[in-house]
């Protein structure tokens, strides 16, 4: 059913936007100002390239707020050196509680007047986003991960729903997140897109494609969207502040915020909308080893359990519309409860084998049905990708992706184990994100040494001076 609704929504979106001239938003002086808030903790390997990408976005009225969340490596020092930062007097109010802000920094170079860097005590990603919301003065803000790479025109597409909706107030929008592993990345930009070479990231390409093109696209159409990915999302600042900002008590702050905003709007009786953009807007690095994948998925499960528990009032509550009657129950039964039922099924299957009570013919028939159904969904997701945005240009990449779809169902027990472990951690009260192991985006081989940010700025200024002369 979600696949059918997603197909309808995709067709509607493509028809509606096939003749849109996004350049009019760039040229218009009425385009709303947008603040891009990027928390960073120990991101020294990729931070300079990521800031460079953010500053080069195709939009006319935006600022970049980089929040250094008490990094223990040389993240802040690298930014300070490359962008010639100096501490400035900056008035702001702690409208949302956050850890102490030690200083606000701007670049001496006027070429980087869009950049603001916050140095604060460590408090986690949610706390850093709250600090950025306190600092920014824009009506809309984009929250992103500092280790993500976003498309140059992503802001144009994200802001569009806020400008065209008249009957309802748009309070949030998200877009497709894609996987950057094995892509050719240079100076914070993707030069060539490749399918991941390793099997785990390749399987996650299928998973992300299903989740975004089949899942969230459909829930946006059904007005039951509960999650805007923390990797990239745009929100109405005042609504976020009135809802209390990001919660520091959960590791699933992205889902929890959307639920709290929706509860606030419904209880206030305001017509609102949380929408979704099917365009690939952001690229992120995913775990390539089992240990890192386990940490990520158990954390996701903990965040899901905490969000569902905190907002259990929504469950089958007609006050919250389709969110209470469709969205929340779906996540309760099929995202939270389903892995636990599957785990019980594995245990029961083992018991039947041991007691020689196993019905092998029935098992073979059931296995064939489940396997073909799972593979069909993955192929459907790949088909949606190919007939819409077609990011993988090489035929062999598509063939590899289809081959991965045949292999992926055999990894379901692993994900079931991660979900069960996440539930155990949630019950035991475990907190925190844990350490994420990242390889970074730098190419292993470089034909020539790339100039630094400061050198690039000087070259650009010289070029502009010559052109003026």
C-alpha positions in Angstrom: 0.0 0.0 0.0 2.8 2.4 0.8 4.4 1.6 -2.5 1.2 2.5 -4.3 0.7 5.8 -2.4 4.4 6.6 -3.1 4.0 6.0 -6.8 1.0 8.4 -6.8 2.9 11.0 -4.8 6.0 10.7 -7.0 4.0 11.2 -10.2 2.2 14.2 -8.7 5.5 15.8 -7.6 7.3 15.2 -11.0 4.3 16.7 -12.9 4.1 19.7 -10.6 7.8 20.5 -10.7 8.7 19.7 -14.2 8.3 23.3 -15.3 9.4 25.1 -12.2 12.1 27.7 -12.6 14.1 27.6 -9.4 16.3 30.4 -10.6 13.4 32.8 -9.9 13.9 32.0 -6.2 17.6 32.9 -6.4 16.9 36.2 -8.2 14.0 37.2 -6.1 14.7 39.7 -3.2 11.6 38.2 -1.4 13.3 34.8 -0.9 13.3 34.1 2.8 16.6 34.2 4.7 17.7 30.7 5.8 20.2 29.7 8.5 22.1 26.4 8.0 23.0 24.9 11.3 25.7 22.3 11.3 26.9 20.7 14.6 30.4 19.4 14.5 32.2 17.2 17.1 35.7 15.8 16.2 35.1 16.2 12.4 38.6 17.4 11.6 39.0 15.0 8.6 36.2 16.5 6.6 35.2 19.8 8.2 37.0 22.2 5.8 35.5 20.5 2.7 32.0 20.4 4.3 32.1 24.1 5.2 33.3 24.9 1.6 30.3 23.0 0.2 27.9 24.8 2.5 29.2 28.2 1.6 28.9 27.5 -2.1 25.2 26.6 -2.0 23.0 28.0 -4.8 20.8 30.5 -2.9 21.0 34.2 -2.4 20.0 34.8 1.2 21.5 32.4 3.7 24.0 32.1 6.5 26.0 29.1 7.7 26.3 28.5 11.5 28.9 25.9 12.3 28.6 24.8 16.0 31.8 23.3 17.4 30.4 21.1 20.2 33.5 21.1 22.4 35.6 19.0 20.0 38.6 17.2 21.6 40.5 17.1 18.4 41.7 20.0 16.2 38.4 20.6 14.5 38.0 24.2 15.8 41.7 25.0 15.3 41.5 24.0 11.6 38.5 26.1 11.0 40.0 29.1 12.8 43.2 28.9 10.8 41.7 28.3 7.4 38.9 30.9 7.7 40.9 33.5 9.7 38.3 33.6 12.5 38.1 36.3 15.2 35.9 36.4 18.2 33.0 39.0 17.9 30.5 40.5 20.2 27.2 38.9 19.3 23.9 39.5 21.1 21.6 36.5 21.5 19.1 35.1 24.0 19.0 31.5 25.4 15.4 31.0 24.2 16.1 27.3 24.3 18.3 25.9 27.1 21.7 24.7 25.9 25.3 24.4 27.2 27.3 27.5 27.7 28.4 29.2 24.4 32.1 30.2 24.9 32.3 32.5 21.9 30.9 33.5 18.5 33.4 33.9 15.7 33.4 35.5 12.3 36.0 35.5 9.5 38.2 38.5 8.9 37.9 37.8 5.2 34.8 39.5 3.8 34.5 36.6 1.3 33.2 34.5 4.1 30.8 36.9 5.7 28.1 34.2 5.5 30.0 32.0 8.0 29.4 32.1 11.7 31.2 29.7 14.0 30.0 28.9 17.6 32.3 27.4 20.1 30.5 25.8 23.0 30.8 23.3 25.8 30.0 19.7 24.8 26.4 18.8 25.0 25.6 16.6 22.1 24.0 17.1 18.7 20.6 18.2 20.0 22.2 20.7 22.3 24.3 22.1 19.5 21.3 22.5 17.3 19.5 24.4 20.1 22.6 26.7 20.4 22.4 27.4 16.7 18.7 28.1 16.9 19.4 30.7 19.7 22.0 32.4 17.5 20.3 32.5 14.2 17.8 35.2 13.3 16.1 33.6 10.3 12.5 32.5 10.2 13.6 29.1 8.7 16.6 27.0 9.5 18.2 23.9 8.0 19.7 21.3 10.4 22.4 19.1 8.8 25.2 16.8 9.9 28.6 18.5 9.4 29.9 15.3 7.8 27.2 15.3 5.0 27.5 16.7 1.5 24.4 18.5 0.2 23.5 19.3 -3.4 24.1 22.8 -4.5 20.4 23.5 -5.3 19.0 21.7 -2.2 17.9 24.9 -0.4 15.9 26.0 -3.4 14.0 22.8 -3.4 13.6 22.6 0.4 12.2 26.1 0.7 9.7 25.8 -2.1 6.9 24.1 0.0 7.1 27.0 2.6 6.4 29.5 -0.2 3.6 27.8 -2.1 1.3 26.5 0.7 -1.5 28.9 1.5 -4.1 26.9 3.5 -1.7 25.2 5.9 1.4 26.3 7.7 4.4 24.2 6.7 6.5 23.5 9.8 9.0 21.1 8.4 10.3 19.4 5.2 12.9 16.8 4.5 14.5 15.2 1.4 16.1 12.0 0.2 19.4 11.0 1.8 21.9 9.2 -0.4 25.0 7.2 0.3 28.4 8.8 -0.6 30.6 5.7 0.1 32.9 5.0 -2.8 31.9 8.1 -4.7 34.5 10.4 -6.2 34.6 13.4 -3.8 37.0 16.3 -4.2 37.0 19.5 -2.1 33.6 18.8 -0.6 31.9 18.1 -4.0 30.8 14.9 -5.6 32.5 14.6 -8.9 31.2 11.2 -9.9 28.6 8.9 -8.3 29.5 5.2 -7.8 27.7 2.4 -6.1 29.6 1.4 -2.9 32.2 -1.3 -3.4 31.7 -2.9 0.0 28.6 -5.1 0.6 27.3 -3.5 3.7 27.1 0.0 2.3 25.6 -1.4 -0.9 22.9 -3.1 1.0 22.2 0.2 2.8 21.7 1.9 -0.6 18.7 -0.4 -1.1 17.5 0.2 2.4 17.7 3.9 2.1 16.0 3.9 -1.3 13.1 1.9 0.0 12.8 4.0 3.2 12.8 7.3 1.4 11.1 6.7 -2.0 8.6 4.0 -0.8 8.2 4.9 2.9 8.5 8.7 3.6 7.1 9.8 0.2 3.9 7.8 1.0 3.6 9.0 4.6 4.0 12.6 3.4 1.1 12.0 1.0 -1.0 10.4 3.8 -0.1 13.2 6.3 1.4 10.7 8.7 5.1 11.6 8.4 6.8 11.2 11.8 10.5 11.6 10.8 12.7 14.1 9.0 16.2 12.7 8.9 18.7 14.4 11.1 21.1 14.5 8.2 19.1 17.3 6.6 15.8 19.0 7.2 14.3 22.4 7.2 12.0 23.8 9.9 10.0 26.8 11.0 12.1 28.4 13.8 9.3 29.9 15.9 7.4 26.6 15.8 10.5 24.7 17.0 11.1 27.2 19.8 7.4 27.1 21.0 7.6 23.3 21.0 10.7 23.5 23.2 13.5 22.8 20.7 15.5 19.6 20.4 15.3 17.2 23.3 18.7 16.3 24.8 17.1 13.3 26.7 16.9 11.1 23.6 19.3 9.9 20.9 16.4 10.1 18.4 16.1 13.9 18.5 15.0 14.1 14.9 11.9 12.0 15.3 11.1 13.3 18.7 11.2 16.9 17.5 8.8 16.2 14.6 6.4 14.4 17.0 6.5 17.3 19.5 6.0 19.9 16.8 3.0 18.1 15.4 1.5 17.6 18.9 2.0 21.3 19.5 0.2 22.4 16.3 -2.6 19.9 16.7 -3.3 20.9 20.3 -3.2 24.6 19.4 -5.7 23.9 16.6 -3.5 25.2 13.8 -3.7 23.7 10.4 -0.2 22.6 9.5 1.8 20.3 7.2 5.0 18.3 7.4 6.2 17.6 3.8 8.8 15.6 2.0 10.9 16.3 -1.1 11.8 13.1 -3.2 14.8 14.8 -4.8 18.2 13.5 -3.6 19.4 16.5 -1.6 22.0 15.2 0.8 24.8 12.5 0.7 26.2 10.9 3.8 28.7 8.3 4.8 27.2 5.1 6.2 28.9 2.4 8.3 31.0 0.0 6.3 31.7 -2.6 9.1 29.4 -4.6 11.4 30.5 -2.9 14.6 29.7 0.6 13.4 26.5 -0.6 11.8 25.4 -2.3 15.1 26.0 0.9 17.1 24.0 3.0 14.6 21.0 0.6 14.4 20.8 0.0 18.2 20.9 3.8 18.6 18.1 4.2 16.1 16.0 1.6 18.0 16.7 3.4 21.3 15.6 6.7 19.7 12.4 5.0 18.4 11.5 3.5 21.7 12.1 6.8 23.6 10.1 8.8 21.1 7.1 6.4 21.0 7.1 6.2 24.8 7.3 10.0 25.3 4.5 10.6 22.8 2.3 7.6 23.6 -0.7 10.0 24.0 -0.9 10.1 20.1 -1.6 6.3 19.8 -5.0 5.9 18.1 -6.0 9.4 19.2 -8.2 11.1 16.6 -7.2 14.5 18.0 -4.0 14.2 16.0 -5.7 13.2 12.8 -3.9 10.7 10.5 -0.8 10.9 12.6 -2.7 9.4 15.6 -4.8 6.9 13.6 -2.2 5.8 10.9 1.3 7.1 11.4 2.0 6.4 15.0 0.3 2.9 15.0 2.4 2.0 11.9 5.6 2.8 13.6 4.5 1.1 16.8 3.5 -2.2 15.1 5.8 -2.4 12.1 8.9 -0.5 13.1 9.1 -1.3 16.9 7.1 -4.5 17.5 7.8 -6.3 14.2 11.5 -7.1 14.9 10.5 -8.5 18.4 7.9 -10.8 16.8 10.5 -11.8 14.2 13.0 -12.7 16.9 10.4 -14.8 18.7 9.8 -16.5 15.4 13.5 -17.4 15.1 13.5 -18.9 18.6 10.3 -20.9 17.9 11.7 -22.2 14.6 14.8 -23.4 16.4 12.6 -25.1 18.9 10.6 -26.9 16.2 13.8 -28.1 14.5 15.2 -29.5 17.8 11.9 -31.3 18.7 11.6 -32.7 15.1 8.2 -30.9 14.7 9.3 -28.9 11.7 7.1 -28.8 8.6 9.7 -28.6 5.9 7.3 -28.4 2.9 5.3 -25.6 4.5 8.6 -23.8 5.5 9.9 -24.0 2.0 6.7 -22.5 0.6 6.6 -19.7 3.2 10.3 -18.9 2.7 9.8 -18.6 -1.1 6.9 -16.3 -0.6 8.7 -14.0 2.0 11.9 -14.0 -0.1 10.2 -13.1 -3.4 8.1 -10.4 -1.7 11.1 -8.8 -0.1 13.1 -8.9 -3.4 10.1 -7.4 -5.3 9.9 -4.4 -2.9 13.6 -3.7 -3.4 13.3 -4.0 -7.2 10.3 -1.7 -7.1 12.4 0.9 -5.1 15.2 0.6 -7.7 12.7 1.1 -10.5 11.4 4.2 -8.8 14.9 5.6 -8.6 15.6 4.8 -12.2 12.5 6.4 -13.7 12.8 9.5 -11.5 16.3 10.8 -10.7 18.6 8.1 -12.2 21.7 8.9 -10.1 23.5 5.7 -11.0 24.4 6.2 -14.6 26.3 3.0 -15.3 24.4 -0.1 -16.2 26.7 -2.3 -14.2 25.9 -0.4 -11.0 22.2 -1.1 -11.5 22.9 -4.8 -12.1 25.0 -4.9 -8.9 22.2 -3.2 -7.1 19.7 -5.8 -8.3 22.1 -8.5 -7.3 22.3 -7.0 -3.8 18.5 -7.1 -3.7 18.7 -10.9 -4.2 21.2 -11.2 -1.3 19.7 -8.7 1.2 16.9 -10.8 2.7 19.6 -13.1 4.2 20.8 -10.2 6.3 17.4 -9.7 8.0 18.3 -11.8 11.0 21.2 -9.4 11.6 19.0 -6.4 11.7 16.5 -8.2 13.9 19.4 -8.8 16.4 20.3 -5.1 16.3 16.7 -4.2 17.0 16.4 -6.6 19.9 19.7 -5.3 21.3 18.5 -1.7 20.9 15.4 -2.6 22.9 17.4 -4.1 25.7 19.6 -1.0 25.8 16.6 1.2 25.9 15.1 -0.8 28.8 18.4 -0.7 30.7 18.4 3.1 30.3 21.6 3.4 28.2 22.2 6.9 26.9 24.6 8.5 24.5 25.5 8.1 20.8 28.8 6.2 21.1 31.7 6.8 18.8 31.2 6.7 15.0 34.1 5.4 12.9 34.4 7.4 9.6 36.8 7.1 6.7 36.2 10.7 5.4 35.7 11.8 1.9 39.3 12.5 0.9 40.6 10.7 -2.2 43.5 8.3 -1.6 45.4 9.6 -4.6 45.7 13.2 -5.7 47.3 14.3 -8.9 48.3 17.7 -7.5 48.2 19.5 -4.2 44.9 21.4 -3.8 45.2 25.0 -2.6 43.9 25.9 0.9 40.7 27.8 1.5 42.7 30.9 2.2 44.8 30.6 -1.0 41.6 29.9 -3.0 40.0 33.1 -1.5 43.1 35.2 -2.4 43.1 33.8 -6.0 39.4 34.6 -6.3 39.9 38.1 -5.0 42.8 38.6 -7.5 40.6 37.3 -10.3 37.7 39.6 -9.3 40.1 42.6 -9.1 41.5 41.9 -12.6 38.0 41.5 -14.0 37.0 44.8 -12.5 40.0 46.5 -13.9 
